[in-house]
Amino acid sequence: MIPKIITGANWPVTQIRSNNRLKVSELKNPLAIAMWDYSWILRHHRYGEFEDWDKVLKALSERGYNAIRIDCMPQFVAADTNGKIESTFRNIKKDWKPALWGNDYTMSFNPREALLEFLPKCEKYGIKVGLATWFMRHGTERKDIFMEEGGLLRAWDETLGCLRDNNLLDNIIYVDLLNEYPNWHGYDWFKNELNKRSDIKQFKLDNPDANVPDFDTTKIKGNPLKQKFYNDFINTITLSLKSKHPDLDYFASLDSGMNLDQIDLSNFNAMDYHVWFAHSGKIDGLSDISSRDQTLDYKEVNKNIIDSWNENKDSLIEWMDGRITAISDKARENNIVCGNTEGWGPIWWFDHPELSWDWVKETADICVDLALKHDNYKFICTSNFTHPQFKGLWDDVKWHQKITSKIKHNARNQD
């Protein structure tokens, strides 16, 4: 490996170039992947848990993880509508409610400079990187690209071009174009356009020149006009980026609220489908966790959750087994690999003297085993909480090592 000096933000960065380039579609053995979202950059400051990237990446590697999914902030790396590149953004926190992910304080961040420094460190510690985006404004004053018709495509094109020009694509295993497509993200132009198609009759009245076919809604699940729009949109952006940056794998992550029969996966190189026991509707008390209401008796909340889990455990595991099998089958139909970067028990959890992480760990142990039954599950998380700010889970090093070892070595002893 030959060190190369690249320049970003008027200072040098040492990058170690590797010949071990690998795409998610080429994986033979599963990766143990951690979801570091936008916390990796918005908590990179004094007092932040990601203050020292070397320290946390080394700690992640020691826990057995060999991949991460991060928001690489393409909406801020790209120039504004007038072609001006901004280096620094101010993230304003308007309340003092603890943030589980992202910033706990008002702070500033420089996404271009951060990527130039952070990505080489990932390679140094043997951590493969999946690039993603939630496309959120993060308390900034920036508005243009979020309402721009081609904002998402332009943001990714300019970001990938920047990384390519700095030789930073070798360690990238995939590009997740938009978090939990088409629902949970901040690309407002797309959301507005999708909402316009909620009422097909009204859409025809409002858009008399649009080419809108006469759908037979009795034979197609959901709203066919919305279906066509989100499939056309994601196919267009995927094919465009593949033509400009052909050496990368692309997809948009999905969540368990998305019907697999409604989305066109023909241009996806992989499927990242997020699923939790929380979505089963059979576990009482989880809404209290998401509220983070400090007036609640969390000892009682924790008891209600565990009681509900124990009462319904067998049927819940059967439900999850069915969901994971359906995901694997859908991926196989499209000849792509699958995985999960967010799961498995709760969507929301946090450190609290009266809340236990035991249930989170138990559900992870169960679901990892269920995923490993399928040889096309190639990237597997342990939870949504594999960050240093979740000390109750992060500090249990032995548990992390045990479960990540299981993922990487796969109990079925696949080649």
The 8 nearest C-alpha neighbors of each residue, nearest first, counted from 0:
[[1, 17, 16, 15, 2, 18, 3, 19],
 [0, 2, 16, 15, 3, 17, 14, 4],
 [3, 1, 15, 14, 16, 13, 0, 4],
 [2, 4, 14, 13, 1, 15, 5, 16],
 [3, 5, 13, 12, 14, 11, 6, 2],
 [6, 4, 12, 11, 165, 3, 13, 7],
 [5, 7, 11, 10, 12, 9, 4, 8],
 [6, 8, 9, 10, 112, 11, 115, 5],
 [7, 9, 10, 112, 6, 111, 86, 11],
 [10, 8, 7, 6, 11, 112, 12, 5],
 [9, 11, 8, 7, 6, 12, 5, 112],
 [12, 10, 6, 5, 4, 7, 13, 9],
 [11, 13, 5, 4, 6, 14, 116, 10],
 [14, 12, 4, 3, 2, 5, 15, 11],
 [13, 15, 119, 3, 2, 16, 12, 4],
 [14, 16, 2, 1, 3, 17, 0, 119],
 [17, 15, 0, 1, 14, 2, 18, 3],
 [18, 16, 19, 0, 15, 169, 20, 170],
 [17, 19, 20, 16, 0, 169, 21, 170],
 [20, 18, 17, 21, 169, 170, 16, 0],
 [21, 19, 169, 18, 170, 17, 22, 171],
 [20, 22, 172, 19, 25, 23, 170, 26],
 [23, 21, 172, 25, 24, 173, 248, 26],
 [22, 24, 172, 25, 26, 173, 21, 248],
 [23, 25, 22, 26, 268, 336, 269, 335],
 [26, 24, 23, 22, 27, 21, 336, 172],
 [27, 25, 23, 28, 24, 377, 22, 29],
 [26, 28, 25, 29, 414, 377, 413, 24],
 [27, 29, 26, 377, 407, 30, 414, 413],
 [30, 28, 377, 378, 407, 406, 31, 376],
 [29, 31, 378, 407, 32, 377, 379, 65],
 [32, 30, 64, 379, 403, 65, 380, 406],
 [31, 33, 66, 380, 67, 379, 30, 64],
 [34, 32, 67, 380, 385, 35, 68, 66],
 [33, 35, 68, 36, 67, 340, 383, 69],
 [34, 36, 69, 68, 38, 39, 33, 37],
 [35, 37, 69, 70, 34, 38, 68, 39],
 [38, 36, 70, 39, 101, 40, 41, 69],
 [39, 37, 101, 41, 40, 42, 36, 100],
 [38, 40, 37, 49, 35, 42, 41, 43],
 [41, 39, 43, 38, 42, 37, 108, 113],
 [42, 40, 102, 38, 101, 43, 39, 37],
 [43, 41, 47, 49, 38, 40, 102, 44],
 [44, 42, 50, 49, 40, 47, 41, 39],
 [45, 43, 50, 47, 42, 46, 49, 41],
 [44, 46, 47, 50, 43, 42, 48, 49],
 [47, 45, 44, 48, 50, 42, 43, 49],
 [48, 46, 42, 44, 50, 49, 45, 43],
 [47, 49, 50, 388, 387, 42, 46, 43],
 [50, 48, 43, 42, 47, 51, 52, 39],
 [49, 51, 43, 44, 47, 48, 45, 52],
 [52, 50, 54, 49, 53, 55, 43, 48],
 [53, 51, 55, 54, 49, 56, 50, 117],
 [54, 52, 56, 51, 55, 57, 120, 124],
 [53, 55, 57, 51, 52, 56, 58, 49],
 [54, 56, 58, 52, 57, 53, 59, 51],
 [57, 55, 59, 53, 58, 54, 52, 60],
 [56, 58, 60, 54, 55, 59, 53, 61],
 [59, 57, 55, 61, 56, 60, 54, 62],
 [60, 58, 56, 62, 61, 57, 64, 55],
 [59, 61, 63, 57, 64, 62, 58, 56],
 [62, 60, 58, 63, 59, 57, 64, 400],
 [63, 61, 400, 59, 60, 399, 396, 64],
 [62, 64, 60, 400, 61, 403, 65, 404],
 [65, 63, 31, 60, 59, 66, 62, 32],
 [64, 66, 126, 31, 127, 125, 30, 60],
 [67, 65, 127, 32, 126, 128, 64, 31],
 [68, 66, 33, 32, 128, 34, 129, 69],
 [67, 69, 129, 34, 35, 128, 130, 33],
 [70, 68, 36, 35, 130, 131, 71, 37],
 [69, 71, 132, 131, 36, 37, 72, 130],
 [70, 72, 73, 69, 130, 131, 132, 114],
 [71, 73, 70, 74, 75, 132, 76, 110],
 [74, 72, 76, 154, 75, 158, 155, 71],
 [75, 73, 154, 72, 77, 76, 134, 144],
 [76, 74, 73, 77, 72, 110, 78, 85],
 [75, 77, 73, 111, 74, 158, 110, 72],
 [78, 76, 154, 75, 157, 74, 73, 158],
 [77, 79, 84, 83, 82, 80, 76, 85],
 [78, 80, 82, 83, 81, 84, 77, 144],
 [79, 81, 82, 143, 78, 144, 83, 147],
 [82, 80, 79, 83, 78, 84, 143, 144],
 [81, 83, 78, 79, 80, 84, 77, 85],
 [82, 84, 78, 79, 81, 85, 80, 77],
 [85, 83, 78, 79, 86, 82, 77, 76],
 [86, 84, 87, 83, 78, 88, 75, 76],
 [85, 87, 109, 84, 88, 111, 110, 112],
 [88, 86, 109, 108, 85, 107, 89, 110],
 [89, 87, 108, 107, 109, 90, 139, 86],
 [88, 90, 107, 139, 106, 91, 108, 87],
 [91, 89, 138, 139, 106, 105, 107, 137],
 [90, 92, 105, 138, 93, 89, 139, 106],
 [91, 93, 105, 94, 104, 90, 138, 103],
 [94, 92, 91, 95, 105, 138, 96, 104],
 [93, 95, 96, 92, 97, 104, 91, 103],
 [96, 94, 97, 93, 92, 103, 104, 98],
 [95, 97, 94, 98, 103, 291, 93, 292],
 [98, 96, 95, 103, 99, 291, 94, 102],
 [99, 97, 100, 103, 96, 101, 102, 95],
 [100, 98, 97, 101, 349, 388, 389, 348],
 [101, 99, 98, 38, 102, 37, 36, 103],
 [102, 100, 38, 41, 37, 98, 42, 103],
 [101, 103, 41, 104, 42, 98, 100, 38],
 [102, 104, 98, 97, 101, 105, 92, 42],
 [105, 103, 102, 106, 92, 91, 95, 90],
 [104, 106, 91, 92, 90, 103, 102, 107],
 [105, 107, 90, 104, 89, 91, 108, 102],
 [108, 106, 89, 88, 90, 87, 109, 105],
 [109, 107, 88, 87, 110, 89, 106, 41],
 [108, 110, 87, 86, 112, 111, 113, 88],
 [109, 111, 113, 112, 76, 114, 108, 72],
 [112, 110, 114, 113, 76, 109, 115, 86],
 [111, 113, 115, 110, 114, 109, 8, 7],
 [112, 114, 110, 116, 111, 115, 117, 109],
 [115, 113, 117, 111, 116, 112, 118, 110],
 [114, 116, 112, 113, 117, 118, 111, 7],
 [115, 117, 113, 114, 118, 119, 12, 112],
 [116, 118, 114, 120, 119, 113, 115, 121],
 [117, 119, 121, 120, 114, 116, 115, 122],
 [120, 118, 122, 14, 121, 117, 123, 116],
 [121, 119, 123, 117, 118, 122, 124, 53],
 [122, 120, 126, 118, 119, 123, 124, 125],
 [121, 123, 125, 119, 120, 124, 126, 170],
 [122, 124, 120, 121, 125, 119, 15, 126],
 [125, 123, 121, 122, 126, 57, 120, 56],
 [126, 124, 122, 123, 65, 121, 127, 60],
 [125, 127, 65, 66, 121, 122, 124, 128],
 [128, 126, 66, 170, 65, 171, 67, 125],
 [129, 127, 171, 67, 66, 172, 68, 130],
 [128, 130, 68, 173, 172, 171, 174, 67],
 [129, 131, 174, 69, 175, 71, 68, 70],
 [132, 130, 175, 70, 69, 174, 176, 71],
 [131, 133, 70, 134, 177, 178, 72, 71],
 [132, 134, 184, 178, 135, 177, 185, 70],
 [135, 133, 185, 132, 186, 184, 74, 136],
 [134, 136, 185, 137, 133, 184, 186, 74],
 [135, 137, 138, 139, 141, 134, 185, 142],
 [138, 136, 135, 139, 90, 91, 101, 92],
 [137, 139, 90, 91, 136, 92, 140, 89],
 [140, 138, 90, 141, 137, 136, 89, 91],
 [141, 139, 142, 138, 136, 89, 88, 90],
 [140, 142, 139, 143, 136, 144, 145, 75],
 [143, 141, 145, 144, 140, 146, 136, 139],
 [144, 142, 145, 146, 147, 141, 80, 79],
 [143, 145, 147, 150, 146, 142, 79, 80],
 [144, 146, 186, 143, 187, 142, 147, 188],
 [147, 145, 188, 144, 143, 187, 148, 142],
 [146, 148, 150, 144, 149, 145, 143, 188],
 [149, 147, 150, 188, 146, 189, 151, 144],
 [150, 148, 147, 152, 151, 153, 144, 154],
 [151, 149, 147, 144, 153, 152, 148, 154],
 [150, 152, 154, 153, 149, 155, 74, 186],
 [151, 153, 155, 154, 149, 150, 236, 156],
 [154, 152, 156, 150, 155, 151, 157, 149],
 [155, 153, 73, 77, 151, 74, 157, 152],
 [154, 156, 158, 152, 153, 157, 73, 159],
 [157, 155, 153, 159, 158, 154, 160, 152],
 [156, 158, 160, 154, 155, 77, 159, 153],
 [159, 157, 155, 161, 160, 73, 156, 76],
 [160, 158, 162, 161, 156, 157, 155, 163],
 [159, 161, 157, 163, 158, 162, 156, 164],
 [160, 162, 158, 164, 159, 163, 157, 165],
 [161, 163, 167, 159, 165, 160, 164, 168],
 [164, 162, 166, 160, 165, 161, 167, 168],
 [163, 165, 161, 162, 166, 160, 167, 159],
 [164, 166, 162, 163, 167, 5, 161, 115],
 [167, 165, 163, 164, 168, 162, 169, 16],
 [166, 168, 162, 165, 169, 163, 118, 170],
 [167, 169, 171, 170, 163, 166, 162, 159],
 [168, 170, 20, 171, 167, 17, 166, 16],
 [169, 171, 168, 127, 20, 128, 172, 122],
 [172, 170, 128, 168, 169, 173, 129, 127],
 [171, 173, 22, 23, 129, 21, 128, 170],
 [174, 172, 248, 129, 171, 249, 23, 247],
 [173, 175, 130, 249, 176, 131, 129, 248],
 [176, 174, 131, 251, 250, 177, 130, 249],
 [175, 177, 251, 174, 131, 250, 132, 178],
 [178, 176, 251, 132, 175, 180, 133, 179],
 [177, 179, 133, 252, 180, 184, 132, 183],
 [180, 178, 253, 252, 254, 183, 182, 181],
 [181, 179, 182, 253, 178, 177, 251, 252],
 [180, 182, 179, 183, 229, 253, 184, 177],
 [183, 181, 180, 179, 184, 190, 178, 257],
 [184, 182, 179, 178, 180, 181, 185, 133],
 [185, 183, 133, 178, 186, 134, 182, 135],
 [184, 186, 135, 134, 187, 133, 183, 136],
 [187, 185, 145, 188, 189, 134, 184, 190],
 [186, 188, 190, 189, 185, 145, 146, 191],
 [189, 187, 146, 191, 190, 186, 148, 192],
 [188, 190, 192, 187, 191, 186, 193, 148],
 [191, 189, 187, 193, 192, 188, 194, 186],
 [192, 190, 194, 188, 193, 189, 187, 195],
 [191, 193, 189, 195, 194, 190, 188, 196],
 [192, 194, 190, 195, 191, 196, 225, 189],
 [193, 195, 191, 196, 197, 192, 190, 225],
 [196, 194, 192, 193, 197, 191, 202, 198],
 [195, 197, 194, 198, 193, 225, 199, 202],
 [196, 198, 194, 195, 199, 225, 222, 193],
 [197, 199, 201, 196, 200, 202, 195, 194],
 [198, 200, 202, 201, 196, 197, 203, 224],
 [201, 199, 203, 202, 198, 204, 205, 196],
 [202, 200, 204, 203, 198, 199, 205, 196],
 [201, 203, 199, 205, 204, 200, 206, 196],
 [204, 202, 206, 200, 201, 205, 207, 199],
 [203, 205, 201, 202, 206, 207, 200, 199],
 [204, 206, 202, 203, 201, 207, 200, 208],
 [205, 207, 203, 209, 208, 204, 202, 201],
 [208, 206, 203, 209, 204, 205, 202, 210],
 [207, 209, 206, 210, 203, 211, 205, 204],
 [210, 208, 206, 207, 211, 203, 202, 205],
 [209, 211, 212, 208, 207, 206, 203, 213],
 [210, 212, 209, 213, 203, 224, 214, 208],
 [213, 211, 214, 210, 224, 209, 215, 223],
 [214, 212, 211, 215, 216, 199, 224, 210],
 [215, 213, 216, 212, 223, 224, 219, 211],
 [214, 216, 217, 218, 213, 219, 223, 212],
 [217, 215, 219, 218, 214, 223, 220, 222],
 [216, 218, 215, 219, 220, 214, 221, 222],
 [217, 219, 216, 215, 220, 214, 221, 223],
 [220, 218, 216, 217, 221, 223, 215, 222],
 [221, 219, 218, 222, 216, 223, 261, 217],
 [222, 220, 223, 219, 226, 216, 261, 225],
 [221, 223, 225, 224, 226, 220, 197, 216],
 [222, 224, 226, 225, 227, 221, 219, 214],
 [225, 223, 227, 226, 222, 196, 228, 199],
 [226, 224, 228, 223, 227, 196, 222, 193],
 [227, 225, 223, 224, 228, 229, 230, 222],
 [226, 228, 224, 230, 225, 229, 231, 223],
 [227, 229, 225, 231, 226, 230, 232, 224],
 [230, 228, 232, 231, 226, 227, 233, 225],
 [229, 231, 227, 232, 233, 228, 263, 234],
 [230, 232, 228, 234, 229, 233, 227, 235],
 [233, 231, 229, 235, 230, 234, 228, 236],
 [232, 234, 236, 230, 235, 231, 237, 229],
 [235, 233, 237, 231, 232, 236, 230, 238],
 [236, 234, 232, 238, 233, 237, 231, 239],
 [235, 237, 239, 233, 238, 234, 152, 240],
 [238, 236, 234, 240, 239, 235, 233, 241],
 [239, 237, 241, 235, 240, 236, 234, 242],
 [238, 240, 236, 242, 237, 241, 235, 243],
 [241, 239, 243, 237, 242, 238, 244, 236],
 [240, 242, 245, 238, 244, 239, 243, 237],
 [241, 243, 239, 240, 245, 244, 238, 237],
 [242, 244, 240, 241, 245, 239, 156, 238],
 [243, 245, 241, 240, 246, 242, 247, 159],
 [246, 244, 241, 242, 247, 243, 240, 248],
 [247, 245, 244, 248, 241, 22, 168, 243],
 [248, 246, 245, 173, 244, 249, 22, 174],
 [247, 249, 173, 268, 174, 22, 23, 172],
 [250, 248, 174, 268, 173, 267, 175, 247],
 [249, 251, 267, 175, 176, 268, 269, 252],
 [252, 250, 175, 176, 177, 180, 178, 253],
 [251, 253, 179, 271, 178, 180, 272, 175],
 [254, 252, 179, 272, 180, 273, 271, 251],
 [255, 253, 273, 272, 179, 256, 257, 274],
 [254, 256, 274, 257, 273, 272, 253, 278],
 [255, 257, 254, 258, 278, 253, 274, 182],
 [258, 256, 255, 254, 259, 253, 261, 262],
 [257, 259, 260, 261, 256, 262, 255, 254],
 [258, 260, 261, 262, 257, 329, 326, 263],
 [259, 261, 258, 262, 263, 220, 329, 257],
 [262, 260, 259, 258, 226, 263, 220, 257],
 [263, 261, 259, 260, 264, 230, 226, 258],
 [262, 264, 265, 230, 261, 266, 260, 234],
 [265, 263, 267, 266, 262, 333, 270, 250],
 [264, 266, 263, 267, 333, 268, 234, 334],
 [267, 265, 264, 234, 268, 237, 238, 263],
 [268, 266, 250, 264, 269, 265, 249, 270],
 [267, 269, 248, 249, 335, 24, 250, 266],
 [270, 268, 336, 335, 267, 337, 250, 24],
 [269, 271, 337, 272, 338, 336, 252, 330],
 [272, 270, 252, 338, 339, 337, 253, 273],
 [271, 273, 253, 254, 339, 270, 252, 274],
 [274, 272, 254, 341, 339, 255, 342, 253],
 [273, 275, 255, 342, 254, 343, 272, 341],
 [276, 274, 343, 342, 277, 344, 278, 345],
 [275, 277, 344, 278, 279, 343, 345, 319],
 [276, 278, 275, 345, 279, 344, 280, 346],
 [279, 277, 276, 280, 275, 274, 255, 256],
 [280, 278, 276, 281, 277, 315, 282, 275],
 [279, 281, 278, 282, 277, 283, 276, 285],
 [280, 282, 279, 283, 311, 307, 277, 315],
 [283, 281, 307, 280, 308, 304, 284, 277],
 [284, 282, 304, 285, 307, 303, 281, 286],
 [283, 285, 287, 286, 304, 300, 303, 282],
 [284, 286, 288, 287, 283, 289, 282, 304],
 [287, 285, 289, 288, 284, 290, 283, 347],
 [288, 286, 290, 285, 284, 289, 291, 300],
 [289, 287, 285, 286, 290, 291, 348, 347],
 [288, 290, 286, 347, 291, 287, 285, 348],
 [289, 291, 287, 292, 288, 286, 293, 285],
 [292, 290, 288, 289, 293, 287, 97, 96],
 [293, 291, 290, 294, 295, 287, 288, 289],
 [292, 294, 295, 291, 296, 297, 290, 351],
 [293, 295, 292, 296, 297, 291, 290, 287],
 [296, 294, 293, 297, 292, 300, 287, 291],
 [295, 297, 298, 299, 300, 294, 293, 353],
 [298, 296, 300, 299, 353, 295, 301, 354],
 [297, 299, 353, 301, 296, 300, 302, 354],
 [298, 300, 302, 297, 301, 296, 303, 353],
 [301, 299, 297, 303, 302, 298, 284, 304],
 [300, 302, 304, 298, 299, 303, 354, 297],
 [303, 301, 299, 305, 300, 304, 306, 298],
 [304, 302, 306, 300, 301, 305, 307, 299],
 [305, 303, 307, 301, 302, 306, 283, 284],
 [304, 306, 308, 302, 307, 303, 309, 301],
 [307, 305, 303, 309, 308, 304, 302, 310],
 [306, 308, 310, 304, 282, 305, 309, 303],
 [309, 307, 305, 311, 312, 306, 310, 282],
 [310, 308, 312, 306, 311, 307, 305, 313],
 [309, 311, 307, 308, 312, 306, 313, 305],
 [312, 310, 308, 309, 314, 313, 315, 307],
 [313, 311, 315, 309, 308, 314, 310, 316],
 [312, 314, 316, 315, 311, 317, 310, 309],
 [313, 315, 317, 316, 312, 311, 318, 319],
 [316, 314, 318, 312, 317, 313, 311, 319],
 [315, 317, 319, 313, 318, 314, 320, 312],
 [316, 318, 314, 320, 315, 319, 321, 313],
 [319, 317, 315, 321, 316, 320, 314, 322],
 [320, 318, 322, 316, 321, 317, 323, 315],
 [321, 319, 317, 323, 318, 322, 316, 324],
 [320, 322, 324, 318, 319, 323, 325, 317],
 [323, 321, 319, 325, 324, 320, 326, 318],
 [322, 324, 326, 320, 325, 321, 319, 327],
 [323, 325, 327, 321, 326, 322, 328, 320],
 [324, 326, 328, 322, 323, 327, 321, 329],
 [327, 325, 323, 329, 324, 328, 330, 322],
 [326, 328, 324, 330, 325, 329, 331, 323],
 [327, 329, 331, 325, 330, 326, 324, 332],
 [330, 328, 332, 326, 331, 327, 325, 333],
 [331, 329, 327, 335, 333, 332, 328, 336],
 [330, 332, 334, 328, 333, 329, 335, 327],
 [333, 331, 329, 330, 334, 328, 335, 327],
 [332, 334, 330, 331, 335, 265, 329, 264],
 [335, 333, 331, 332, 330, 336, 268, 329],
 [336, 334, 269, 330, 333, 268, 331, 337],
 [337, 335, 269, 375, 330, 24, 376, 377],
 [338, 336, 270, 376, 269, 271, 375, 377],
 [339, 337, 378, 376, 271, 379, 377, 270],
 [338, 340, 271, 379, 272, 273, 341, 380],
 [339, 341, 380, 34, 379, 32, 273, 271],
 [342, 340, 383, 273, 339, 382, 380, 343],
 [343, 341, 275, 382, 274, 273, 383, 344],
 [342, 344, 275, 363, 382, 362, 276, 274],
 [345, 343, 276, 275, 362, 359, 277, 342],
 [346, 344, 277, 347, 275, 343, 348, 276],
 [345, 347, 277, 275, 344, 348, 383, 342],
 [348, 346, 289, 345, 288, 349, 285, 383],
 [349, 347, 288, 345, 346, 289, 350, 384],
 [350, 348, 351, 389, 347, 99, 354, 288],
 [349, 351, 391, 389, 354, 352, 390, 348],
 [350, 352, 354, 353, 349, 355, 297, 391],
 [353, 351, 354, 350, 355, 298, 297, 391],
 [352, 354, 298, 351, 297, 355, 301, 296],
 [355, 353, 351, 301, 352, 297, 298, 356],
 [354, 356, 357, 353, 358, 301, 351, 352],
 [355, 357, 359, 358, 360, 392, 391, 354],
 [358, 356, 360, 355, 359, 361, 362, 392],
 [357, 359, 361, 360, 356, 362, 355, 305],
 [360, 358, 356, 362, 357, 361, 344, 363],
 [359, 361, 363, 357, 358, 362, 364, 356],
 [360, 362, 358, 364, 363, 359, 357, 365],
 [363, 361, 365, 344, 359, 364, 360, 366],
 [364, 362, 360, 366, 365, 361, 381, 343],
 [363, 365, 361, 367, 362, 366, 360, 368],
 [366, 364, 362, 363, 368, 367, 361, 369],
 [367, 365, 369, 363, 368, 364, 370, 362],
 [366, 368, 370, 369, 364, 365, 363, 371],
 [367, 369, 371, 366, 365, 370, 364, 372],
 [370, 368, 366, 367, 372, 371, 320, 365],
 [371, 369, 367, 372, 368, 373, 366, 376],
 [372, 370, 373, 368, 369, 367, 409, 374],
 [371, 373, 370, 369, 374, 368, 411, 376],
 [374, 372, 371, 375, 376, 370, 327, 324],
 [373, 375, 376, 372, 371, 377, 413, 370],
 [374, 376, 336, 373, 377, 337, 327, 331],
 [377, 375, 337, 338, 374, 373, 378, 336],
 [376, 378, 29, 338, 375, 337, 30, 28],
 [379, 377, 30, 338, 29, 31, 376, 32],
 [378, 380, 339, 31, 338, 32, 340, 30],
 [381, 379, 32, 340, 382, 33, 31, 339],
 [380, 382, 363, 379, 342, 343, 383, 367],
 [383, 381, 342, 384, 380, 343, 341, 385],
 [384, 382, 341, 342, 385, 34, 346, 381],
 [383, 385, 382, 386, 389, 392, 34, 348],
 [384, 386, 33, 383, 393, 382, 34, 387],
 [385, 387, 388, 384, 389, 35, 393, 34],
 [386, 388, 389, 393, 390, 48, 385, 55],
 [389, 387, 386, 390, 48, 393, 99, 384],
 [390, 388, 387, 391, 386, 392, 393, 384],
 [389, 391, 393, 392, 394, 388, 387, 350],
 [392, 390, 389, 393, 394, 350, 356, 395],
 [391, 393, 390, 394, 395, 389, 356, 385],
 [394, 392, 390, 395, 387, 391, 389, 385],
 [393, 395, 390, 396, 392, 391, 387, 389],
 [396, 394, 393, 398, 392, 397, 399, 391],
 [397, 395, 399, 398, 394, 62, 400, 393],
 [396, 398, 400, 399, 395, 401, 62, 402],
 [399, 397, 401, 400, 396, 395, 402, 360],
 [400, 398, 396, 62, 402, 397, 401, 403],
 [399, 401, 62, 397, 63, 403, 398, 402],
 [402, 400, 398, 404, 399, 403, 397, 405],
 [401, 403, 405, 404, 399, 400, 398, 406],
 [404, 402, 406, 405, 63, 400, 31, 401],
 [403, 405, 407, 401, 402, 406, 400, 408],
 [404, 406, 402, 403, 409, 408, 407, 410],
 [407, 405, 403, 409, 404, 408, 31, 29],
 [408, 406, 404, 29, 409, 405, 30, 403],
 [407, 409, 405, 406, 404, 410, 412, 28],
 [408, 410, 406, 411, 405, 407, 412, 371],
 [409, 411, 412, 405, 408, 371, 406, 413],
 [412, 410, 409, 413, 371, 372, 408, 374],
 [413, 411, 410, 409, 414, 408, 28, 407],
 [414, 412, 411, 409, 28, 374, 410, 408],
 [413, 412, 27, 28, 411, 408, 409, 374]]
